[in-house]
Amino acid sequence: MIIPDIDELVLEHDDETALEEVGRRVLSHGPWTTVAFLVKTRNGPEAPWEGPFLWLHRYQKVSQGYKLVSRFHTTDKSQLEALLDALRGWGL
């Protein structure tokens, strides 16, 4: 799927999984655009919300707009905490 404008990007999800976008940051613009999403998910309308989770998406600029090329999704809150610990440990 091609996204005409990165600012009009809407995260895709299916009918069985609810998705709530808590935050979004465009980390880089240009031929390769990286977007970080903070999301919560749940497996059904009555299920409890889980997360937050970090999703990193890379988009490549093509003639029609942007196309999703790769993505990394944390699947457990402990992964997000481990990533934060690593960044702090590196002095970032």
The first five atom37 places (N, CA, C, CB, O) and aatype in JSON, in Angstrom:
{
  "aatype": [12, 9, 9, 14, 3, 9, 3, 6, 10, 19, 10, 6, 8, 3, 3, 6, 16, 0, 10, 6, 6, 19, 7, 1, 1, 19, 10, 15, 8, 7, 14, 17, 16, 16, 19, 0, 13, 10, 19, 11, 16, 1, 2, 7, 14, 6, 0, 14, 17, 6, 7, 14, 13, 10, 17, 10, 8, 1, 18, 5, 11, 19, 15, 5, 7, 18, 11, 10, 19, 15, 1, 13, 8, 16, 16, 3, 11, 15, 5, 10, 6, 0, 10, 10, 3, 0, 10, 1, 7, 17, 7, 10],
  "atom_mask": [
    [1, 1, 1, 1, 1],
    [1, 1, 1, 1, 1],
    [1, 1, 1, 1, 1],
    [1, 1, 1, 1, 1],
    [1, 1, 1, 1, 1],
    [1, 1, 1, 1, 1],
    [1, 1, 1, 1, 1],
    [1, 1, 1, 1, 1],
    [1, 1, 1, 1, 1],
    [1, 1, 1, 1, 1],
    [1, 1, 1, 1, 1],
    [1, 1, 1, 1, 1],
    [1, 1, 1, 1, 1],
    [1, 1, 1, 1, 1],
    [1, 1, 1, 1, 1],
    [1, 1, 1, 1, 1],
    [1, 1, 1, 1, 1],
    [1, 1, 1, 1, 1],
    [1, 1, 1, 1, 1],
    [1, 1, 1, 1, 1],
    [1, 1, 1, 1, 1],
    [1, 1, 1, 1, 1],
    [1, 1, 1, 0, 1],
    [1, 1, 1, 1, 1],
    [1, 1, 1, 1, 1],
    [1, 1, 1, 1, 1],
    [1, 1, 1, 1, 1],
    [1, 1, 1, 1, 1],
    [1, 1, 1, 1, 1],
    [1, 1, 1, 0, 1],
    [1, 1, 1, 1, 1],
    [1, 1, 1, 1, 1],
    [1, 1, 1, 1, 1],
    [1, 1, 1, 1, 1],
    [1, 1, 1, 1, 1],
    [1, 1, 1, 1, 1],
    [1, 1, 1, 1, 1],
    [1, 1, 1, 1, 1],
    [1, 1, 1, 1, 1],
    [1, 1, 1, 1, 1],
    [1, 1, 1, 1, 1],
    [1, 1, 1, 1, 1],
    [1, 1, 1, 1, 1],
    [1, 1, 1, 0, 1],
    [1, 1, 1, 1, 1],
    [1, 1, 1, 1, 1],
    [1, 1, 1, 1, 1],
    [1, 1, 1, 1, 1],
    [1, 1, 1, 1, 1],
    [1, 1, 1, 1, 1],
    [1, 1, 1, 0, 1],
    [1, 1, 1, 1, 1],
    [1, 1, 1, 1, 1],
    [1, 1, 1, 1, 1],
    [1, 1, 1, 1, 1],
    [1, 1, 1, 1, 1],
    [1, 1, 1, 1, 1],
    [1, 1, 1, 1, 1],
    [1, 1, 1, 1, 1],
    [1, 1, 1, 1, 1],
    [1, 1, 1, 1, 1],
    [1, 1, 1, 1, 1],
    [1, 1, 1, 1, 1],
    [1, 1, 1, 1, 1],
    [1, 1, 1, 0, 1],
    [1, 1, 1, 1, 1],
    [1, 1, 1, 1, 1],
    [1, 1, 1, 1, 1],
    [1, 1, 1, 1, 1],
    [1, 1, 1, 1, 1],
    [1, 1, 1, 1, 1],
    [1, 1, 1, 1, 1],
    [1, 1, 1, 1, 1],
    [1, 1, 1, 1, 1],
    [1, 1, 1, 1, 1],
    [1, 1, 1, 1, 1],
    [1, 1, 1, 1, 1],
    [1, 1, 1, 1, 1],
    [1, 1, 1, 1, 1],
    [1, 1, 1, 1, 1],
    [1, 1, 1, 1, 1],
    [1, 1, 1, 1, 1],
    [1, 1, 1, 1, 1],
    [1, 1, 1, 1, 1],
    [1, 1, 1, 1, 1],
    [1, 1, 1, 1, 1],
    [1, 1, 1, 1, 1],
    [1, 1, 1, 1, 1],
    [1, 1, 1, 0, 1],
    [1, 1, 1, 1, 1],
    [1, 1, 1, 0, 1],
    [1, 1, 1, 1, 1]
  ],
  "atom_positions": [
    [[0.84, -1.18, 0.0], [0.0, 0.0, 0.0], [0.89, 1.25, 0.0], [-0.96, 0.0, 1.22], [1.88, 1.31, 0.73]],
    [[0.53, 2.21, -0.8], [1.26, 3.47, -0.91], [0.54, 4.54, -0.1], [1.4, 3.9, -2.39], [-0.68, 4.68, -0.2]],
    [[1.28, 5.28, 0.69], [0.74, 6.38, 1.49], [1.17, 7.68, 0.81], [1.24, 6.31, 2.99], [2.37, 7.95, 0.72]],
    [[0.23, 8.48, 0.33], [0.59, 9.69, -0.4], [1.4, 10.68, 0.44], [-0.65, 10.37, -0.9], [2.34, 11.3, -0.07]],
    [[1.05, 10.84, 1.7], [1.71, 11.82, 2.57], [1.92, 11.17, 3.93], [0.86, 13.13, 2.69], [0.98, 10.63, 4.51]],
    [[3.13, 11.22, 4.44], [3.45, 10.56, 5.71], [2.61, 11.14, 6.86], [4.94, 10.71, 6.02], [2.36, 10.44, 7.84]],
    [[2.19, 12.4, 6.75], [1.37, 13.02, 7.79], [-0.07, 12.48, 7.78], [1.35, 14.53, 7.6], [-0.81, 12.7, 8.74]],
    [[-0.47, 11.78, 6.71], [-1.81, 11.21, 6.62], [-1.82, 9.72, 6.97], [-2.38, 11.41, 5.22], [-2.83, 9.04, 6.79]],
    [[-0.69, 9.22, 7.45], [-0.53, 7.81, 7.77], [-1.5, 7.38, 8.87], [0.9, 7.53, 8.19], [-1.61, 8.04, 9.9]],
    [[-2.21, 6.27, 8.63], [-3.09, 5.66, 9.61], [-2.63, 4.22, 9.8], [-4.6, 5.73, 9.16], [-2.47, 3.49, 8.82]],
    [[-2.42, 3.82, 11.03], [-2.0, 2.44, 11.29], [-3.11, 1.47, 10.92], [-1.6, 2.26, 12.75], [-4.28, 1.7, 11.23]],
    [[-2.74, 0.39, 10.26], [-3.7, -0.63, 9.86], [-3.92, -1.62, 11.0], [-3.23, -1.37, 8.6], [-3.0, -1.94, 11.75]],
    [[-5.15, -2.09, 11.12], [-5.46, -3.16, 12.07], [-6.7, -3.89, 11.57], [-5.68, -2.61, 13.52], [-7.48, -3.35, 10.8]],
    [[-6.86, -5.12, 12.03], [-8.01, -5.9, 11.58], [-9.17, -5.75, 12.56], [-7.62, -7.39, 11.44], [-9.05, -5.11, 13.6]],
    [[-10.31, -6.35, 12.21], [-11.53, -6.21, 13.02], [-11.42, -6.91, 14.37], [-12.72, -6.76, 12.26], [-12.11, -6.52, 15.32]],
    [[-10.58, -7.92, 14.47], [-10.46, -8.67, 15.72], [-9.54, -8.0, 16.72], [-9.97, -10.07, 15.43], [-9.66, -8.24, 17.92]],
    [[-8.64, -7.17, 16.27], [-7.67, -6.53, 17.15], [-7.92, -5.04, 17.21], [-6.24, -6.82, 16.68], [-7.92, -4.36, 16.18]],
    [[-8.12, -4.53, 18.4], [-8.28, -3.09, 18.58], [-6.91, -2.47, 18.75], [-9.21, -2.77, 19.79], [-6.0, -3.09, 19.31]],
    [[-6.77, -1.26, 18.29], [-5.49, -0.57, 18.32], [-5.73, 0.87, 18.75], [-4.77, -0.63, 16.93], [-6.6, 1.55, 18.2]],
    [[-4.97, 1.34, 19.72], [-5.05, 2.73, 20.15], [-3.66, 3.34, 20.02], [-5.59, 2.86, 21.61], [-2.71, 2.88, 20.65]],
    [[-3.54, 4.36, 19.2], [-2.27, 5.05, 19.05], [-2.14, 6.06, 20.17], [-2.16, 5.75, 17.66], [-2.95, 6.99, 20.28]],
    [[-1.12, 5.89, 21.01], [-0.91, 6.75, 22.16], [0.01, 7.92, 21.8], [-0.31, 5.96, 23.33], [-0.14, 9.03, 22.33]],
    [[0.94, 7.67, 20.89], [1.87, 8.72, 20.48], [2.53, 8.36, 19.16], [0.0, 0.0, 0.0], [2.53, 7.21, 18.74]],
    [[3.09, 9.38, 18.52], [3.75, 9.2, 17.22], [4.85, 10.24, 17.1], [2.73, 9.32, 16.03], [4.67, 11.41, 17.43]],
    [[6.01, 9.78, 16.61], [7.12, 10.69, 16.33], [7.75, 10.3, 15.0], [8.17, 10.66, 17.48], [8.07, 9.13, 14.79]],
    [[7.92, 11.26, 14.12], [8.67, 11.02, 12.89], [10.14, 11.23, 13.26], [8.21, 11.98, 11.69], [10.55, 12.34, 13.59]],
    [[10.92, 10.14, 13.2], [12.32, 10.2, 13.62], [13.24, 10.7, 12.51], [12.77, 8.83, 14.07], [14.28, 11.3, 12.79]],
    [[12.85, 10.46, 11.26], [13.65, 10.95, 10.14], [12.74, 11.12, 8.93], [14.83, 9.99, 9.81], [11.79, 10.37, 8.73]],
    [[13.06, 12.13, 8.12], [12.35, 12.4, 6.87], [13.31, 12.15, 5.72], [11.78, 13.86, 6.82], [14.52, 12.03, 5.93]],
    [[12.78, 12.07, 4.52], [13.63, 11.94, 3.34], [13.31, 10.67, 2.57], [0.0, 0.0, 0.0], [12.2, 10.15, 2.67]],
    [[14.28, 10.17, 1.8], [14.04, 8.98, 0.99], [13.68, 7.77, 1.86], [15.26, 8.66, 0.14], [12.92, 6.89, 1.44]],
    [[14.23, 7.73, 3.06], [13.89, 6.7, 4.04], [13.36, 7.41, 5.28], [15.14, 5.78, 4.38], [14.11, 8.1, 5.97]],
    [[12.09, 7.25, 5.55], [11.44, 7.9, 6.68], [11.17, 6.87, 7.76], [10.12, 8.6, 6.25], [10.66, 5.78, 7.48]],
    [[11.51, 7.21, 8.99], [11.29, 6.32, 10.13], [10.27, 6.97, 11.05], [12.62, 6.03, 10.88], [10.39, 8.14, 11.41]],
    [[9.26, 6.19, 11.43], [8.21, 6.67, 12.33], [8.13, 5.74, 13.53], [6.84, 6.76, 11.6], [8.08, 4.52, 13.37]],
    [[8.12, 6.31, 14.72], [7.95, 5.55, 15.97], [6.52, 5.77, 16.45], [8.99, 5.99, 17.06], [6.04, 6.9, 16.53]],
    [[5.86, 4.67, 16.76], [4.49, 4.72, 17.3], [4.5, 4.12, 18.69], [3.48, 3.96, 16.38], [5.18, 3.12, 18.94]],
    [[3.76, 4.71, 19.59], [3.49, 4.1, 20.89], [2.03, 3.7, 20.84], [3.81, 5.09, 22.11], [1.15, 4.54, 20.66]],
    [[1.76, 2.4, 20.99], [0.4, 1.89, 20.82], [-0.01, 1.0, 21.98], [0.29, 1.12, 19.5], [0.83, 0.45, 22.7]],
    [[-1.3, 0.87, 22.14], [-1.91, -0.13, 23.02], [-2.77, -1.02, 22.13], [-2.76, 0.54, 24.19], [-3.33, -0.55, 21.14]],
    [[-2.87, -2.29, 22.47], [-3.67, -3.22, 21.69], [-4.56, -4.04, 22.61], [-2.78, -4.14, 20.85], [-4.35, -4.11, 23.82]],
    [[-5.57, -4.65, 22.0], [-6.39, -5.63, 22.73], [-6.97, -6.61, 21.73], [-7.52, -4.93, 23.55], [-7.21, -6.28, 20.57]],
    [[-7.2, -7.8, 22.2], [-7.69, -8.88, 21.34], [-9.2, -9.05, 21.51], [-6.97, -10.21, 21.66], [-9.66, -10.01, 22.12]],
    [[-9.95, -8.12, 20.99], [-11.4, -8.17, 21.07], [-11.96, -6.98, 21.8], [0.0, 0.0, 0.0], [-11.25, -6.33, 22.57]],
    [[-13.23, -6.69, 21.57], [-13.84, -5.48, 22.13], [-13.96, -5.47, 23.65], [-15.19, -5.29, 21.55], [-13.99, -4.4, 24.25]],
    [[-14.02, -6.63, 24.28], [-14.17, -6.69, 25.73], [-12.86, -7.01, 26.44], [-15.2, -7.72, 26.1], [-12.81, -6.99, 27.67]],
    [[-11.8, -7.3, 25.71], [-10.51, -7.65, 26.29], [-9.84, -6.41, 26.88], [-9.6, -8.31, 25.24], [-10.09, -5.29, 26.43]],
    [[-8.99, -6.6, 27.87], [-8.28, -5.45, 28.44], [-7.21, -4.93, 27.48], [-7.65, -5.82, 29.79], [-6.68, -5.68, 26.66]],
    [[-6.9, -3.65, 27.6], [-5.83, -3.06, 26.81], [-4.5, -3.57, 27.31], [-5.88, -1.5, 26.86], [-4.31, -3.73, 28.51]],
    [[-3.58, -3.82, 26.39], [-2.22, -4.25, 26.71], [-1.24, -3.23, 26.16], [-1.93, -5.67, 26.15], [-1.51, -2.58, 25.15]],
    [[-0.11, -3.1, 26.82], [0.92, -2.19, 26.35], [1.22, -1.14, 27.38], [0.0, 0.0, 0.0], [0.83, -1.29, 28.53]],
    [[1.88, -0.09, 27.0], [2.15, 0.34, 25.64], [3.29, -0.44, 25.0], [2.48, 1.82, 25.62], [4.15, -1.01, 25.67]],
    [[3.27, -0.45, 23.67], [4.28, -1.11, 22.86], [4.88, -0.09, 21.9], [3.69, -2.32, 22.09], [4.22, 0.86, 21.49]],
    [[6.15, -0.31, 21.56], [6.83, 0.54, 20.59], [6.81, -0.14, 19.24], [8.28, 0.85, 21.03], [7.18, -1.31, 19.12]],
    [[6.37, 0.58, 18.23], [6.41, 0.09, 16.85], [7.27, 1.06, 16.05], [4.96, -0.05, 16.23], [7.0, 2.27, 16.03]],
    [[8.3, 0.54, 15.4], [9.14, 1.35, 14.51], [8.86, 0.92, 13.08], [10.65, 1.19, 14.85], [8.99, -0.25, 12.75]],
    [[8.49, 1.86, 12.23], [8.2, 1.58, 10.83], [9.13, 2.39, 9.94], [6.71, 1.9, 10.51], [9.37, 3.58, 10.18]],
    [[9.65, 1.74, 8.89], [10.5, 2.41, 7.89], [9.74, 2.48, 6.58], [11.87, 1.67, 7.71], [9.22, 1.47, 6.09]],
    [[9.69, 3.67, 6.01], [9.0, 3.9, 4.75], [10.0, 4.39, 3.72], [7.85, 4.92, 4.93], [10.89, 5.19, 4.02]],
    [[9.85, 3.89, 2.5], [10.69, 4.34, 1.39], [9.88, 5.29, 0.53], [11.21, 3.13, 0.56], [8.73, 5.01, 0.19]],
    [[10.5, 6.41, 0.16], [9.84, 7.37, -0.73], [9.85, 6.8, -2.14], [10.54, 8.77, -0.68], [10.9, 6.45, -2.68]],
    [[8.67, 6.72, -2.74], [8.52, 6.28, -4.12], [7.77, 7.38, -4.87], [7.77, 4.91, -4.21], [7.32, 8.35, -4.25]],
    [[7.63, 7.24, -6.16], [7.03, 8.32, -6.95], [5.6, 8.66, -6.52], [7.03, 7.94, -8.42], [5.19, 9.81, -6.63]],
    [[4.85, 7.69, -6.02], [3.46, 7.95, -5.62], [3.31, 8.38, -4.16], [2.62, 6.71, -5.85], [2.23, 8.8, -3.75]],
    [[4.39, 8.28, -3.37], [4.32, 8.63, -1.95], [5.32, 7.81, -1.16], [0.0, 0.0, 0.0], [6.52, 7.83, -1.45]],
    [[4.83, 7.09, -0.15], [5.68, 6.28, 0.72], [5.14, 4.86, 0.79], [5.77, 6.9, 2.13], [3.93, 4.65, 0.8]],
    [[6.05, 3.89, 0.83], [5.61, 2.51, 1.02], [6.33, 1.93, 2.23], [5.88, 1.65, -0.24], [7.52, 2.19, 2.45]],
    [[5.6, 1.14, 3.01], [6.16, 0.49, 4.18], [7.13, -0.59, 3.72], [5.04, -0.11, 5.07], [6.77, -1.46, 2.94]],
    [[8.37, -0.52, 4.23], [9.39, -1.47, 3.82], [9.72, -2.42, 4.96], [10.65, -0.73, 3.37], [9.91, -3.62, 4.73]],
    [[9.79, -1.92, 6.18], [10.1, -2.8, 7.31], [9.46, -2.25, 8.57], [11.62, -2.95, 7.49], [9.12, -1.07, 8.66]],
    [[9.32, -3.14, 9.53], [8.76, -2.72, 10.81], [9.28, -3.61, 11.92], [7.22, -2.76, 10.78], [9.6, -4.78, 11.72]],
    [[9.36, -3.01, 13.09], [9.75, -3.72, 14.31], [8.71, -3.39, 15.35], [11.2, -3.31, 14.79], [8.43, -2.22, 15.61]],
    [[8.13, -4.42, 15.94], [7.11, -4.23, 16.97], [7.56, -4.9, 18.25], [5.73, -4.79, 16.51], [7.87, -6.09, 18.25]],
    [[7.6, -4.15, 19.34], [7.8, -4.82, 20.62], [6.49, -5.53, 20.94], [8.2, -3.81, 21.76], [5.41, -5.06, 20.59]],
    [[6.61, -6.66, 21.6], [5.42, -7.48, 21.89], [5.18, -7.64, 23.38], [5.56, -8.83, 21.25], [4.21, -8.27, 23.8]],
    [[6.07, -7.08, 24.17], [5.95, -7.2, 25.62], [6.5, -5.92, 26.23], [6.71, -8.46, 26.16], [7.49, -5.37, 25.75]],
    [[5.86, -5.45, 27.27], [6.31, -4.21, 27.9], [7.75, -4.31, 28.38], [5.39, -3.86, 29.07], [8.46, -3.3, 28.42]],
    [[8.2, -5.51, 28.75], [9.57, -5.67, 29.22], [10.58, -5.38, 28.11], [9.78, -7.09, 29.75], [11.7, -4.95, 28.4]],
    [[10.21, -5.61, 26.85], [11.11, -5.27, 25.74], [11.32, -3.76, 25.65], [10.54, -5.8, 24.42], [12.44, -3.31, 25.4]],
    [[10.27, -3.01, 25.86], [10.37, -1.55, 25.84], [11.25, -1.07, 26.98], [8.96, -0.9, 25.93], [12.08, -0.18, 26.81]],
    [[11.07, -1.67, 28.15], [11.9, -1.31, 29.3], [13.37, -1.66, 29.05], [11.4, -2.01, 30.57], [14.25, -0.9, 29.42]],
    [[13.63, -2.83, 28.43], [15.0, -3.23, 28.12], [15.64, -2.27, 27.1], [15.03, -4.68, 27.57], [16.82, -1.95, 27.21]],
    [[14.86, -1.81, 26.13], [15.36, -0.85, 25.16], [15.72, 0.47, 25.83], [14.32, -0.62, 24.06], [16.77, 1.05, 25.54]],
    [[14.85, 0.94, 26.72], [15.14, 2.17, 27.45], [16.4, 2.02, 28.3], [13.95, 2.55, 28.34], [17.23, 2.93, 28.33]],
    [[16.55, 0.88, 28.98], [17.75, 0.61, 29.79], [19.0, 0.62, 28.91], [17.62, -0.74, 30.52], [20.03, 1.16, 29.32]],
    [[18.93, 0.04, 27.73], [20.08, 0.01, 26.83], [20.46, 1.42, 26.4], [19.78, -0.86, 25.6], [21.64, 1.77, 26.4]],
    [[19.48, 2.24, 26.03], [19.75, 3.61, 25.63], [20.37, 4.41, 26.76], [18.47, 4.28, 25.15], [21.31, 5.18, 26.54]],
    [[19.85, 4.25, 27.96], [20.42, 4.95, 29.11], [21.83, 4.45, 29.38], [19.53, 4.75, 30.36], [22.72, 5.25, 29.7]],
    [[22.05, 3.15, 29.27], [23.37, 2.57, 29.49], [24.4, 3.08, 28.5], [0.0, 0.0, 0.0], [25.59, 3.14, 28.81]],
    [[23.95, 3.44, 27.31], [24.84, 4.0, 26.28], [24.98, 5.51, 26.42], [24.32, 3.66, 24.89], [25.67, 6.16, 25.63]],
    [[24.32, 6.06, 27.44], [24.43, 7.5, 27.66], [23.55, 8.33, 26.76], [0.0, 0.0, 0.0], [23.79, 9.52, 26.59]],
    [[22.52, 7.73, 26.19], [21.63, 8.46, 25.3], [20.34, 8.86, 26.0], [21.3, 7.63, 24.06], [19.48, 9.49, 25.4]]
  ]
}
